[in-house]
Amino acid sequence: MNYEIIKDEKLLREFISWLPELKSHEVYCVNLFARSKYCKGITHIGSDKQQVKRIVTKKEFLFEKIQQLECPLGSYKQSGKEIPQEALAVYITINPRDLIKAGINTFKKLAELVTKKYTGYNPYQISLSEIQKSVSRKIYYDLDFDNADIEETVGSLNKLINEDCYRILKTRGGFHGIVELSKVDRKFSETWYKSTTTLAGCDLNRENMLPVCGTFQGGFIPNFIK
């Protein structure tokens, strides 16, 4: 048996189509996490969001790259112990990452490290981290809501921002309001950020990492409801 990562292929393919097209120097970063809060009683997952696998990919290969995460059960381990299926969740950086910027930052980081005594650093992991940190274009802003009522929040959002500039993604623990910045009406341009980010239950998701629609998120399937 294999880990089951893709739960609804149609939803996943629709999500991939929704993502912005990339420029030649841009990529998406996908992270497979093991989350301790999804598995009560599991003690060998070191933090709430323990990284299990990290992928850098172009949009056209995204489905296949996620599919490749479905390896045999027990292949993912933490502290020598198997990570259970129910702990897994897939996230993506919905704002593209810049390979040129990441290349420059990786070069600087490695140039500093190689002039000193080796401390166990891994150039490959350093480059992946720099890619993940190197935002190219800020297309979306992600409002992450926990312990908030969806209908009430949407009603409030519609008074603070134009309805056609955002989407709602339902997740295991709450929902996300994903604002497409280029579509924000001019009359809200000076007020939308402060007014929406102070809504009840809103957490500022500065990394813009979003659970992937149609994939496994701790027993739930993230999906757009608006």
C-alpha positions as YAML, in Angstrom:
chain: A
units: angstrom
residues:
- id: 1
  name: MET
  ca: [0.00, 0.00, 0.00]
- id: 2
  name: ASN
  ca: [1.06, 3.58, -0.69]
- id: 3
  name: TYR
  ca: [0.50, 6.91, 1.00]
- id: 4
  name: GLU
  ca: [-2.58, 8.54, -0.51]
- id: 5
  name: ILE
  ca: [-1.81, 12.15, -1.37]
- id: 6
  name: ILE
  ca: [-4.23, 12.91, -4.22]
- id: 7
  name: LYS
  ca: [-7.83, 12.49, -3.02]
- id: 8
  name: ASP
  ca: [-9.72, 14.24, -5.83]
- id: 9
  name: GLU
  ca: [-7.90, 14.44, -9.15]
- id: 10
  name: LYS
  ca: [-10.48, 16.77, -10.72]
- id: 11
  name: LEU
  ca: [-10.17, 19.32, -7.88]
- id: 12
  name: LEU
  ca: [-6.38, 19.15, -8.04]
- id: 13
  name: ARG
  ca: [-6.24, 19.72, -11.79]
- id: 14
  name: GLU
  ca: [-8.69, 22.64, -11.50]
- id: 15
  name: PHE
  ca: [-6.52, 24.13, -8.74]
- id: 16
  name: ILE
  ca: [-3.39, 23.81, -10.90]
- id: 17
  name: SER
  ca: [-5.20, 25.52, -13.79]
- id: 18
  name: TRP
  ca: [-6.16, 28.39, -11.44]
- id: 19
  name: LEU
  ca: [-2.53, 29.02, -10.47]
- id: 20
  name: PRO
  ca: [-0.80, 31.83, -12.40]
- id: 21
  name: GLU
  ca: [1.31, 30.95, -15.43]
- id: 22
  name: LEU
  ca: [5.01, 31.17, -14.68]
- id: 23
  name: LYS
  ca: [7.75, 33.19, -16.33]
- id: 24
  name: SER
  ca: [10.93, 31.43, -17.46]
- id: 25
  name: HIS
  ca: [12.78, 32.18, -14.19]
- id: 26
  name: GLU
  ca: [9.89, 31.27, -11.88]
- id: 27
  name: VAL
  ca: [8.85, 28.08, -10.07]
- id: 28
  name: TYR
  ca: [6.41, 26.84, -7.45]
- id: 29
  name: CYS
  ca: [7.47, 25.27, -4.15]
- id: 30
  name: VAL
  ca: [5.46, 22.35, -2.78]
- id: 31
  name: ASN
  ca: [5.92, 21.06, 0.77]
- id: 32
  name: LEU
  ca: [4.69, 17.81, 2.25]
- id: 33
  name: PHE
  ca: [4.35, 18.24, 6.01]
- id: 34
  name: ALA
  ca: [3.66, 15.91, 8.90]
- id: 35
  name: ARG
  ca: [1.47, 17.74, 11.40]
- id: 36
  name: SER
  ca: [1.39, 16.55, 14.98]
- id: 37
  name: LYS
  ca: [-1.97, 18.18, 15.66]
- id: 38
  name: TYR
  ca: [-3.61, 15.80, 13.19]
- id: 39
  name: CYS
  ca: [-2.37, 12.75, 15.13]
- id: 40
  name: LYS
  ca: [-3.06, 12.97, 18.82]
- id: 41
  name: GLY
  ca: [-0.74, 10.72, 20.80]
- id: 42
  name: ILE
  ca: [2.02, 10.72, 18.17]
- id: 43
  name: THR
  ca: [5.17, 11.98, 19.90]
- id: 44
  name: HIS
  ca: [7.90, 11.43, 17.31]
- id: 45
  name: ILE
  ca: [6.78, 14.29, 15.02]
- id: 46
  name: GLY
  ca: [9.01, 17.05, 16.34]
- id: 47
  name: SER
  ca: [6.87, 20.09, 15.63]
- id: 48
  name: ASP
  ca: [3.39, 21.04, 14.49]
- id: 49
  name: LYS
  ca: [4.58, 21.35, 10.89]
- id: 50
  name: GLN
  ca: [7.50, 18.96, 10.28]
- id: 51
  name: GLN
  ca: [8.75, 19.06, 6.69]
- id: 52
  name: VAL
  ca: [8.80, 15.63, 5.07]
- id: 53
  name: LYS
  ca: [9.46, 16.46, 1.43]
- id: 54
  name: ARG
  ca: [10.14, 19.62, -0.54]
- id: 55
  name: ILE
  ca: [9.62, 20.04, -4.30]
- id: 56
  name: VAL
  ca: [10.54, 22.84, -6.71]
- id: 57
  name: THR
  ca: [8.67, 22.60, -10.01]
- id: 58
  name: LYS
  ca: [7.22, 24.30, -13.05]
- id: 59
  name: LYS
  ca: [3.44, 24.46, -13.31]
- id: 60
  name: GLU
  ca: [3.23, 21.91, -16.14]
- id: 61
  name: PHE
  ca: [4.89, 19.23, -13.99]
- id: 62
  name: LEU
  ca: [3.00, 20.01, -10.79]
- id: 63
  name: PHE
  ca: [0.43, 17.20, -10.95]
- id: 64
  name: GLU
  ca: [3.07, 14.54, -11.63]
- id: 65
  name: LYS
  ca: [5.34, 15.87, -8.87]
- id: 66
  name: ILE
  ca: [2.53, 15.66, -6.32]
- id: 67
  name: GLN
  ca: [1.61, 12.20, -7.59]
- id: 68
  name: GLN
  ca: [5.21, 11.07, -7.00]
- id: 69
  name: LEU
  ca: [4.74, 11.76, -3.27]
- id: 70
  name: GLU
  ca: [2.54, 8.63, -3.12]
- id: 71
  name: CYS
  ca: [5.35, 6.28, -2.14]
- id: 72
  name: PRO
  ca: [4.96, 3.04, -0.09]
- id: 73
  name: LEU
  ca: [3.55, 3.42, 3.42]
- id: 74
  name: GLY
  ca: [6.34, 3.76, 5.97]
- id: 75
  name: SER
  ca: [8.73, 5.46, 3.57]
- id: 76
  name: TYR
  ca: [8.33, 8.76, 5.42]
- id: 77
  name: LYS
  ca: [9.98, 8.66, 8.82]
- id: 78
  name: GLN
  ca: [10.77, 11.00, 11.69]
- id: 79
  name: SER
  ca: [13.24, 10.03, 14.42]
- id: 80
  name: GLY
  ca: [13.39, 6.57, 12.82]
- id: 81
  name: LYS
  ca: [9.65, 6.00, 13.20]
- id: 82
  name: GLU
  ca: [7.07, 5.84, 10.44]
- id: 83
  name: ILE
  ca: [4.90, 8.88, 9.78]
- id: 84
  name: PRO
  ca: [1.24, 7.82, 9.56]
- id: 85
  name: GLN
  ca: [-0.99, 8.73, 6.64]
- id: 86
  name: GLU
  ca: [-3.30, 10.85, 8.77]
- id: 87
  name: ALA
  ca: [-0.49, 13.25, 9.71]
- id: 88
  name: LEU
  ca: [0.25, 14.38, 6.16]
- id: 89
  name: ALA
  ca: [-0.72, 17.62, 4.42]
- id: 90
  name: VAL
  ca: [0.41, 19.23, 1.15]
- id: 91
  name: TYR
  ca: [1.07, 22.97, 0.83]
- id: 92
  name: ILE
  ca: [2.16, 25.21, -2.04]
- id: 93
  name: THR
  ca: [3.57, 28.72, -2.37]
- id: 94
  name: ILE
  ca: [0.86, 30.34, -4.49]
- id: 95
  name: ASN
  ca: [3.09, 33.32, -5.27]
- id: 96
  name: PRO
  ca: [5.82, 32.22, -7.73]
- id: 97
  name: ARG
  ca: [9.44, 31.96, -6.59]
- id: 98
  name: ASP
  ca: [12.33, 33.67, -8.41]
- id: 99
  name: LEU
  ca: [15.25, 31.42, -9.45]
- id: 100
  name: ILE
  ca: [17.50, 34.37, -10.31]
- id: 101
  name: LYS
  ca: [17.09, 35.97, -6.90]
- id: 102
  name: ALA
  ca: [17.46, 32.57, -5.23]
- id: 103
  name: GLY
  ca: [20.65, 31.85, -7.21]
- id: 104
  name: ILE
  ca: [22.25, 35.10, -6.08]
- id: 105
  name: ASN
  ca: [21.27, 34.52, -2.45]
- id: 106
  name: THR
  ca: [22.49, 30.92, -2.53]
- id: 107
  name: PHE
  ca: [25.84, 32.04, -3.97]
- id: 108
  name: LYS
  ca: [26.25, 34.63, -1.20]
- id: 109
  name: LYS
  ca: [25.30, 32.14, 1.51]
- id: 110
  name: LEU
  ca: [27.63, 29.42, 0.27]
- id: 111
  name: ALA
  ca: [30.49, 31.88, -0.32]
- id: 112
  name: GLU
  ca: [30.26, 32.82, 3.34]
- id: 113
  name: LEU
  ca: [30.02, 29.22, 4.56]
- id: 114
  name: VAL
  ca: [32.90, 27.71, 2.57]
- id: 115
  name: THR
  ca: [35.38, 30.20, 3.99]
- id: 116
  name: LYS
  ca: [34.80, 28.83, 7.50]
- id: 117
  name: LYS
  ca: [35.07, 25.46, 9.22]
- id: 118
  name: TYR
  ca: [32.48, 22.96, 7.95]
- id: 119
  name: THR
  ca: [29.48, 22.87, 10.27]
- id: 120
  name: GLY
  ca: [27.37, 20.20, 8.57]
- id: 121
  name: TYR
  ca: [25.56, 22.45, 6.08]
- id: 122
  name: ASN
  ca: [24.03, 20.93, 2.94]
- id: 123
  name: PRO
  ca: [24.35, 23.07, -0.23]
- id: 124
  name: TYR
  ca: [21.33, 21.36, -1.78]
- id: 125
  name: GLN
  ca: [19.09, 22.15, 1.18]
- id: 126
  name: ILE
  ca: [20.42, 25.70, 1.33]
- id: 127
  name: SER
  ca: [19.51, 26.26, -2.32]
- id: 128
  name: LEU
  ca: [16.00, 24.88, -1.77]
- id: 129
  name: SER
  ca: [15.51, 27.16, 1.23]
- id: 130
  name: GLU
  ca: [16.65, 30.20, -0.74]
- id: 131
  name: ILE
  ca: [14.25, 29.34, -3.56]
- id: 132
  name: GLN
  ca: [11.37, 29.08, -1.11]
- id: 133
  name: LYS
  ca: [12.23, 32.47, 0.41]
- id: 134
  name: SER
  ca: [12.69, 34.28, -2.93]
- id: 135
  name: VAL
  ca: [9.25, 35.61, -3.83]
- id: 136
  name: SER
  ca: [9.02, 36.74, -7.45]
- id: 137
  name: ARG
  ca: [5.62, 38.40, -7.90]
- id: 138
  name: LYS
  ca: [3.10, 39.12, -5.15]
- id: 139
  name: ILE
  ca: [-0.03, 38.09, -6.98]
- id: 140
  name: TYR
  ca: [-2.07, 36.95, -3.99]
- id: 141
  name: TYR
  ca: [-2.45, 37.84, -0.35]
- id: 142
  name: ASP
  ca: [-3.68, 35.06, 1.90]
- id: 143
  name: LEU
  ca: [-6.00, 35.70, 4.84]
- id: 144
  name: ASP
  ca: [-5.98, 32.59, 7.05]
- id: 145
  name: PHE
  ca: [-9.05, 32.23, 9.28]
- id: 146
  name: ASP
  ca: [-9.39, 29.93, 12.29]
- id: 147
  name: ASN
  ca: [-12.32, 29.80, 14.71]
- id: 148
  name: ALA
  ca: [-14.38, 32.08, 12.47]
- id: 149
  name: ASP
  ca: [-17.78, 31.61, 10.83]
- id: 150
  name: ILE
  ca: [-17.45, 31.44, 7.04]
- id: 151
  name: GLU
  ca: [-20.80, 33.07, 6.21]
- id: 152
  name: GLU
  ca: [-20.26, 35.93, 8.67]
- id: 153
  name: THR
  ca: [-16.71, 36.46, 7.43]
- id: 154
  name: VAL
  ca: [-17.76, 36.50, 3.78]
- id: 155
  name: GLY
  ca: [-20.50, 38.98, 4.62]
- id: 156
  name: SER
  ca: [-17.94, 41.24, 6.27]
- id: 157
  name: LEU
  ca: [-15.43, 40.84, 3.43]
- id: 158
  name: ASN
  ca: [-18.04, 41.90, 0.87]
- id: 159
  name: LYS
  ca: [-18.37, 45.23, 2.69]
- id: 160
  name: LEU
  ca: [-14.61, 45.77, 2.86]
- id: 161
  name: ILE
  ca: [-13.46, 44.60, -0.56]
- id: 162
  name: ASN
  ca: [-15.01, 43.84, -3.95]
- id: 163
  name: GLU
  ca: [-16.42, 40.33, -4.13]
- id: 164
  name: ASP
  ca: [-14.78, 39.39, -7.43]
- id: 165
  name: CYS
  ca: [-11.21, 39.88, -6.17]
- id: 166
  name: TYR
  ca: [-11.07, 37.02, -3.67]
- id: 167
  name: ARG
  ca: [-11.81, 33.31, -3.28]
- id: 168
  name: ILE
  ca: [-12.53, 31.17, -0.23]
- id: 169
  name: LEU
  ca: [-10.68, 27.89, 0.32]
- id: 170
  name: LYS
  ca: [-12.09, 25.53, 2.98]
- id: 171
  name: THR
  ca: [-9.43, 23.63, 4.91]
- id: 172
  name: ARG
  ca: [-9.32, 21.12, 7.74]
- id: 173
  name: GLY
  ca: [-9.04, 23.70, 10.48]
- id: 174
  name: GLY
  ca: [-10.75, 26.73, 8.98]
- id: 175
  name: PHE
  ca: [-10.62, 28.60, 5.70]
- id: 176
  name: HIS
  ca: [-8.50, 30.99, 3.64]
- id: 177
  name: GLY
  ca: [-9.53, 34.20, 1.90]
- id: 178
  name: ILE
  ca: [-7.21, 34.55, -1.10]
- id: 179
  name: VAL
  ca: [-7.11, 38.11, -2.41]
- id: 180
  name: GLU
  ca: [-5.92, 38.65, -5.99]
- id: 181
  name: LEU
  ca: [-4.20, 42.02, -5.63]
- id: 182
  name: SER
  ca: [-4.58, 43.18, -9.23]
- id: 183
  name: LYS
  ca: [-8.37, 42.82, -8.98]
- id: 184
  name: VAL
  ca: [-8.87, 44.93, -5.84]
- id: 185
  name: ASP
  ca: [-11.13, 47.85, -6.74]
- id: 186
  name: ARG
  ca: [-9.46, 51.25, -6.59]
- id: 187
  name: LYS
  ca: [-11.92, 52.50, -3.98]
- id: 188
  name: PHE
  ca: [-10.63, 49.85, -1.56]
- id: 189
  name: SER
  ca: [-6.93, 50.19, -2.40]
- id: 190
  name: GLU
  ca: [-6.08, 52.28, 0.67]
- id: 191
  name: THR
  ca: [-8.29, 50.46, 3.18]
- id: 192
  name: TRP
  ca: [-8.67, 46.78, 2.28]
- id: 193
  name: TYR
  ca: [-5.52, 45.49, 4.00]
- id: 194
  name: LYS
  ca: [-6.12, 47.02, 7.42]
- id: 195
  name: SER
  ca: [-9.86, 46.35, 7.40]
- id: 196
  name: THR
  ca: [-9.69, 42.70, 6.34]
- id: 197
  name: THR
  ca: [-6.70, 41.63, 8.42]
- id: 198
  name: THR
  ca: [-8.39, 42.81, 11.62]
- id: 199
  name: LEU
  ca: [-11.45, 40.59, 11.12]
- id: 200
  name: ALA
  ca: [-12.14, 38.05, 13.87]
- id: 201
  name: GLY
  ca: [-10.04, 34.90, 13.53]
- id: 202
  name: CYS
  ca: [-7.76, 36.30, 10.82]
- id: 203
  name: ASP
  ca: [-4.11, 35.25, 10.93]
- id: 204
  name: LEU
  ca: [-1.61, 36.91, 8.61]
- id: 205
  name: ASN
  ca: [-0.19, 34.15, 6.39]
- id: 206
  name: ARG
  ca: [2.99, 35.93, 5.34]
- id: 207
  name: GLU
  ca: [4.46, 32.84, 3.64]
- id: 208
  name: ASN
  ca: [1.40, 32.50, 1.39]
- id: 209
  name: MET
  ca: [1.59, 28.72, 1.72]
- id: 210
  name: LEU
  ca: [-1.77, 27.21, 0.94]
- id: 211
  name: PRO
  ca: [-3.15, 23.67, 1.35]
- id: 212
  name: VAL
  ca: [-3.49, 22.16, -2.11]
- id: 213
  name: CYS
  ca: [-7.05, 21.55, -3.34]
- id: 214
  name: GLY
  ca: [-7.87, 17.91, -3.96]
- id: 215
  name: THR
  ca: [-5.04, 16.55, -1.81]
- id: 216
  name: PHE
  ca: [-4.95, 14.92, 1.61]
- id: 217
  name: GLN
  ca: [-4.85, 17.31, 4.56]
- id: 218
  name: GLY
  ca: [-5.03, 15.30, 7.76]
- id: 219
  name: GLY
  ca: [-8.13, 13.43, 6.62]
- id: 220
  name: PHE
  ca: [-9.74, 16.44, 4.88]
- id: 221
  name: ILE
  ca: [-9.82, 17.50, 1.22]
- id: 222
  name: PRO
  ca: [-9.23, 21.27, 0.81]
- id: 223
  name: ASN
  ca: [-11.57, 22.80, -1.76]
- id: 224
  name: PHE
  ca: [-12.75, 26.16, -3.06]
- id: 225
  name: ILE
  ca: [-16.26, 27.05, -1.86]
- id: 226
  name: LYS
  ca: [-16.32, 30.46, -3.53]
...
